[in-house]
């Protein structure tokens, strides 16, 4: 089974709600979520559950729960 990596430019707005998302950067994969807007109005990706900022996200994949 392969992961369907999608360019981050194609990220649907629904993924900006903080849901866990599989993210790809130049150094590898992370499970992260979009952090709420800062005082400056900017949002950024953070690791879940520890909240470290993730930079350089190039692709994403949905995380599906087991059926």
N, C-alpha and C positions, 0 to 999 in steps of 0.2 A: 504494500500500500504506500502510495506517495502522498506528500502534502501538496495541496493546490496553493502555491504561493502566488499572491496577487500584488501587483505594484501598489505601493502606498498611495499613489495619486488617485487610485480607483477606490479608495476606502469609502464605503457608504456612510452617510451622516449618522446612521443608527449606531455605529461602532464608537461614536464619541461620547457615549453615555457611561463609560467606565467599565464596561463588561470585560472580562478576561479575554485577551486576544493573543494569538501567537504572532510574535514580531521577529523580523529578520534584520540584523544589522551587519556591518562589515566584519564583526568579530563573532557572529553566530546568533542563535535563537534566544529569545526571552519570552516569558509569559508576562504580559503587562496590560495596563489599562490607561485610558486617557484620564489624566488628572483634571480636576475642576479648574476653571479659569483662575489665574492669580489676580492680584489687585490691578495689574497692568492689562488684564483681559486676555492673556495668552494661555493656551492649554499646552500640555506636553505629556509625553508617554512616561509612565513610571512602572517599575517592576511591581509585581504582586507577590506576596503581601507586604514587602518591606518598604516600598515607596521610593526606591532610588531612581533618579531620572535616567531615561534611556535616550541616547542621541543617535542620529544617523540611521533611523529606521527607513529601510528601502522597500520592504514587502511585508504583507500580513497574511494570516490564514485564520479562518474562523475556528473556534474550539467548540466541538460538538460534544454534548454529554452522552455517556453510554446509554444504549437503549435496552 
